Amino acid sequence: MVPERESTARERVLSGATAAPRPRGPRLDQPRPPRRRILPEWDPEAFGRLSERIARFIGTGRFLVWMTVVIIVWVLWNVSVPSSLRFDEYPFIFLTLALSLQASYAAPLILLAQNRQDDRDRVNLEQDRKQNERSIADTEYLTREIAALRIGLGEVATRDWIRSELQDVIKELEERQNGHRPTPGVFPADRSGGRDVHDR
């Protein structure tokens, strides 16, 4: 028995099959097969949507009108018809049981619908907060850019400033042609006082 195993191993090595065979266990690169469950499964989203529909219907005037009509018909039937046809005698125990059962189911359904609405409101508030943060960041960026543009424009030569400088140069040239020499150490920019008041 052992020599046969050794000979098969030698044949694998000679044929180039050096890897050992894979174990027959579960593979990690494939999803597990679905398990069979004893209890039935339900979609929580579908159940939540159904609870919201029921809660919306319970909160309408139509539900109140229909419930009032059913209770009035129930009481009139069990009071006015013959005793053999009555299914709920005067204390109306079955009606009390039905109403308490309805209330016991309606309260959790309404709470579930409110929880789903709270979750939606929380997500919406988070999205609004992020949007506000982006808007504030954009506003701050634009404010910084406008301030940088104002600073840059403050250093740019304006039309009035260039005009005043040219007028000073023309005056200086006219004085030289007329034989008047300008006062030494005084620049044309110093003589034209207040020429750049309207530049900014």
C-alpha positions as a Markdown table, in Angstrom:
| # | Residue | x | y | z |
|---|---|---|---|---|
| 1 | Met | 0.0 | 0.0 | 0.0 |
| 2 | Val | 2.8 | 2.4 | 0.9 |
| 3 | Pro | 4.9 | 1.7 | -2.1 |
| 4 | Glu | 1.9 | 2.5 | -4.4 |
| 5 | Arg | 1.6 | 5.9 | -2.8 |
| 6 | Glu | 5.3 | 6.6 | -3.2 |
| 7 | Ser | 5.1 | 5.6 | -6.8 |
| 8 | Thr | 2.1 | 7.8 | -7.5 |
| 9 | Ala | 4.0 | 10.7 | -5.8 |
| 10 | Arg | 7.1 | 10.0 | -7.9 |
| 11 | Glu | 4.9 | 10.0 | -11.1 |
| 12 | Arg | 3.5 | 13.4 | -10.2 |
| 13 | Val | 6.9 | 14.9 | -9.6 |
| 14 | Leu | 8.2 | 13.5 | -12.9 |
| 15 | Ser | 5.2 | 14.7 | -14.8 |
| 16 | Gly | 5.5 | 18.2 | -13.3 |
| 17 | Ala | 2.6 | 18.2 | -10.9 |
| 18 | Thr | 4.4 | 19.3 | -7.8 |
| 19 | Ala | 1.5 | 21.0 | -6.0 |
| 20 | Ala | -0.5 | 19.1 | -3.5 |
| 21 | Pro | -4.2 | 18.6 | -4.2 |
| 22 | Arg | -6.5 | 21.2 | -2.7 |
| 23 | Pro | -8.6 | 20.2 | 0.3 |
| 24 | Arg | -12.3 | 19.8 | -0.2 |
| 25 | Gly | -13.2 | 22.5 | 2.3 |
| 26 | Pro | -15.1 | 25.8 | 1.6 |
| 27 | Arg | -13.4 | 28.1 | -0.8 |
| 28 | Leu | -12.8 | 31.7 | 0.3 |
| 29 | Asp | -13.0 | 33.2 | -3.1 |
| 30 | Gln | -16.7 | 32.2 | -3.6 |
| 31 | Pro | -19.8 | 33.2 | -1.6 |
| 32 | Arg | -21.3 | 30.8 | 0.7 |
| 33 | Pro | -24.4 | 28.9 | -0.4 |
| 34 | Pro | -27.5 | 30.3 | 1.3 |
| 35 | Arg | -28.5 | 28.6 | 4.4 |
| 36 | Arg | -31.9 | 27.2 | 5.0 |
| 37 | Arg | -33.7 | 29.1 | 7.7 |
| 38 | Ile | -36.5 | 27.8 | 9.9 |
| 39 | Leu | -38.1 | 31.2 | 10.5 |
| 40 | Pro | -39.4 | 33.2 | 7.5 |
| 41 | Glu | -37.3 | 36.2 | 6.3 |
| 42 | Trp | -38.7 | 39.6 | 5.5 |
| 43 | Asp | -37.4 | 42.7 | 4.0 |
| 44 | Pro | -37.0 | 45.4 | 6.7 |
| 45 | Glu | -37.4 | 48.2 | 4.2 |
| 46 | Ala | -40.7 | 46.7 | 2.8 |
| 47 | Phe | -42.0 | 46.3 | 6.4 |
| 48 | Gly | -41.0 | 49.9 | 7.2 |
| 49 | Arg | -42.7 | 51.2 | 4.1 |
| 50 | Leu | -45.9 | 49.2 | 5.0 |
| 51 | Ser | -45.7 | 50.6 | 8.6 |
| 52 | Glu | -45.5 | 54.1 | 7.2 |
| 53 | Arg | -48.5 | 53.6 | 5.0 |
| 54 | Ile | -50.5 | 52.2 | 7.9 |
| 55 | Ala | -49.4 | 55.1 | 10.2 |
| 56 | Arg | -50.3 | 57.6 | 7.5 |
| 57 | Phe | -53.8 | 56.0 | 7.1 |
| 58 | Ile | -54.3 | 55.9 | 10.8 |
| 59 | Gly | -53.5 | 59.6 | 11.1 |
| 60 | Thr | -56.1 | 60.7 | 8.6 |
| 61 | Gly | -59.7 | 61.8 | 9.1 |
| 62 | Arg | -60.9 | 59.0 | 6.8 |
| 63 | Phe | -59.7 | 56.4 | 9.3 |
| 64 | Leu | -61.5 | 58.1 | 12.1 |
| 65 | Val | -64.7 | 58.3 | 10.2 |
| 66 | Trp | -64.6 | 54.7 | 9.2 |
| 67 | Met | -63.8 | 53.6 | 12.7 |
| 68 | Thr | -66.6 | 55.6 | 14.1 |
| 69 | Val | -69.0 | 54.1 | 11.5 |
| 70 | Val | -67.9 | 50.6 | 12.4 |
| 71 | Ile | -68.3 | 51.1 | 16.1 |
| 72 | Ile | -71.8 | 52.7 | 15.7 |
| 73 | Val | -72.9 | 49.8 | 13.4 |
| 74 | Trp | -71.4 | 47.3 | 15.9 |
| 75 | Val | -73.2 | 48.8 | 18.9 |
| 76 | Leu | -76.6 | 49.3 | 17.0 |
| 77 | Trp | -76.4 | 45.7 | 15.7 |
| 78 | Asn | -75.8 | 44.2 | 19.1 |
| 79 | Val | -78.5 | 46.3 | 20.7 |
| 80 | Ser | -81.4 | 46.3 | 18.2 |
| 81 | Val | -81.3 | 42.9 | 16.5 |
| 82 | Pro | -82.8 | 39.7 | 18.1 |
| 83 | Ser | -80.7 | 37.9 | 20.7 |
| 84 | Ser | -80.0 | 35.0 | 18.4 |
| 85 | Leu | -78.2 | 37.3 | 15.9 |
| 86 | Arg | -76.2 | 39.2 | 18.4 |
| 87 | Phe | -72.5 | 38.3 | 18.6 |
| 88 | Asp | -71.4 | 40.7 | 21.3 |
| 89 | Glu | -73.7 | 41.5 | 24.2 |
| 90 | Tyr | -74.1 | 44.7 | 26.1 |
| 91 | Pro | -70.7 | 45.0 | 27.9 |
| 92 | Phe | -69.3 | 44.7 | 24.3 |
| 93 | Ile | -66.3 | 42.7 | 25.5 |
| 94 | Phe | -65.4 | 41.6 | 21.9 |
| 95 | Leu | -65.4 | 45.3 | 20.7 |
| 96 | Thr | -63.2 | 46.3 | 23.6 |
| 97 | Leu | -60.8 | 43.5 | 22.7 |
| 98 | Ala | -60.8 | 44.5 | 19.0 |
| 99 | Leu | -60.1 | 48.1 | 19.9 |
| 100 | Ser | -57.3 | 47.3 | 22.4 |
| 101 | Leu | -55.8 | 44.9 | 19.8 |
| 102 | Gln | -55.9 | 47.6 | 17.2 |
| 103 | Ala | -54.3 | 50.1 | 19.6 |
| 104 | Ser | -51.5 | 47.6 | 20.6 |
| 105 | Tyr | -50.6 | 47.1 | 16.9 |
| 106 | Ala | -51.0 | 50.8 | 15.9 |
| 107 | Ala | -48.6 | 52.2 | 18.5 |
| 108 | Pro | -45.5 | 50.2 | 17.4 |
| 109 | Leu | -46.3 | 50.8 | 13.8 |
| 110 | Ile | -46.5 | 54.6 | 14.4 |
| 111 | Leu | -43.3 | 54.4 | 16.4 |
| 112 | Leu | -41.5 | 52.5 | 13.6 |
| 113 | Ala | -42.7 | 55.1 | 11.1 |
| 114 | Gln | -41.5 | 57.9 | 13.3 |
| 115 | Asn | -38.1 | 56.2 | 13.7 |
| 116 | Arg | -37.8 | 55.9 | 9.9 |
| 117 | Gln | -38.7 | 59.6 | 9.5 |
| 118 | Asp | -36.1 | 60.5 | 12.2 |
| 119 | Asp | -33.5 | 58.6 | 10.3 |
| 120 | Arg | -34.4 | 60.4 | 7.1 |
| 121 | Asp | -34.3 | 63.8 | 8.9 |
| 122 | Arg | -30.9 | 62.9 | 10.3 |
| 123 | Val | -29.5 | 62.1 | 6.9 |
| 124 | Asn | -31.0 | 65.3 | 5.4 |
| 125 | Leu | -29.5 | 67.4 | 8.2 |
| 126 | Glu | -26.1 | 65.8 | 7.7 |
| 127 | Gln | -26.3 | 66.6 | 4.0 |
| 128 | Asp | -27.4 | 70.1 | 4.7 |
| 129 | Arg | -24.6 | 70.6 | 7.2 |
| 130 | Lys | -22.0 | 69.4 | 4.6 |
| 131 | Gln | -23.5 | 71.6 | 2.0 |
| 132 | Asn | -23.3 | 74.6 | 4.3 |
| 133 | Glu | -19.7 | 73.8 | 5.1 |
| 134 | Arg | -18.9 | 73.7 | 1.4 |
| 135 | Ser | -20.8 | 77.0 | 0.8 |
| 136 | Ile | -18.9 | 78.7 | 3.7 |
| 137 | Ala | -15.5 | 77.4 | 2.3 |
| 138 | Asp | -16.4 | 78.6 | -1.2 |
| 139 | Thr | -17.4 | 82.0 | 0.3 |
| 140 | Glu | -14.2 | 82.3 | 2.2 |
| 141 | Tyr | -12.2 | 81.4 | -0.8 |
| 142 | Leu | -14.0 | 84.0 | -3.0 |
| 143 | Thr | -13.5 | 86.6 | -0.2 |
| 144 | Arg | -9.8 | 86.0 | -0.1 |
| 145 | Glu | -9.6 | 86.1 | -3.9 |
| 146 | Ile | -11.5 | 89.5 | -4.0 |
| 147 | Ala | -9.2 | 90.9 | -1.3 |
| 148 | Ala | -6.1 | 89.8 | -3.3 |
| 149 | Leu | -7.5 | 91.4 | -6.4 |
| 150 | Arg | -8.1 | 94.7 | -4.5 |
| 151 | Ile | -4.6 | 94.6 | -3.2 |
| 152 | Gly | -3.3 | 93.9 | -6.7 |
| 153 | Leu | -5.4 | 96.7 | -8.2 |
| 154 | Gly | -4.1 | 99.1 | -5.6 |
| 155 | Glu | -0.6 | 98.7 | -6.9 |
| 156 | Val | -1.6 | 99.1 | -10.6 |
| 157 | Ala | -1.1 | 102.5 | -12.3 |
| 158 | Thr | -4.4 | 104.0 | -13.0 |
| 159 | Arg | -5.3 | 106.4 | -15.9 |
| 160 | Asp | -5.5 | 109.5 | -13.7 |
| 161 | Trp | -2.1 | 108.8 | -12.2 |
| 162 | Ile | -0.5 | 108.3 | -15.6 |
| 163 | Arg | -2.2 | 111.5 | -16.9 |
| 164 | Ser | -0.9 | 113.5 | -13.9 |
| 165 | Glu | 2.6 | 112.1 | -14.4 |
| 166 | Leu | 2.6 | 113.0 | -18.1 |
| 167 | Gln | 1.4 | 116.5 | -17.3 |
| 168 | Asp | 4.3 | 116.9 | -14.8 |
| 169 | Val | 6.7 | 115.8 | -17.5 |
| 170 | Ile | 5.3 | 118.2 | -20.0 |
| 171 | Lys | 5.5 | 121.1 | -17.5 |
| 172 | Glu | 9.1 | 120.2 | -16.8 |
| 173 | Leu | 10.0 | 120.1 | -20.5 |
| 174 | Glu | 8.3 | 123.5 | -21.0 |
| 175 | Glu | 10.3 | 125.0 | -18.2 |
| 176 | Arg | 13.5 | 123.7 | -19.7 |
| 177 | Gln | 12.6 | 125.1 | -23.1 |
| 178 | Asn | 11.9 | 128.5 | -21.5 |
| 179 | Gly | 15.3 | 128.5 | -19.7 |
| 180 | His | 14.0 | 127.9 | -16.3 |
| 181 | Arg | 15.7 | 125.1 | -14.4 |
| 182 | Pro | 13.7 | 123.1 | -11.9 |
| 183 | Thr | 14.6 | 123.3 | -8.3 |
| 184 | Pro | 17.2 | 120.6 | -7.6 |
| 185 | Gly | 16.0 | 117.6 | -5.5 |
| 186 | Val | 12.4 | 118.1 | -6.3 |
| 187 | Phe | 10.7 | 115.4 | -8.4 |
| 188 | Pro | 7.6 | 115.9 | -10.5 |
| 189 | Ala | 5.8 | 113.4 | -8.3 |
| 190 | Asp | 6.5 | 115.7 | -5.3 |
| 191 | Arg | 5.1 | 118.8 | -7.0 |
| 192 | Ser | 1.7 | 117.3 | -8.0 |
| 193 | Gly | 0.1 | 117.0 | -4.7 |
| 194 | Gly | -3.1 | 115.0 | -4.3 |
| 195 | Arg | -3.2 | 113.7 | -7.9 |
| 196 | Asp | -3.9 | 110.1 | -6.9 |
| 197 | Val | -6.7 | 110.9 | -4.6 |
| 198 | His | -9.3 | 109.5 | -7.0 |
| 199 | Asp | -7.1 | 106.5 | -8.1 |
| 200 | Arg | -8.5 | 104.2 | -5.5 |
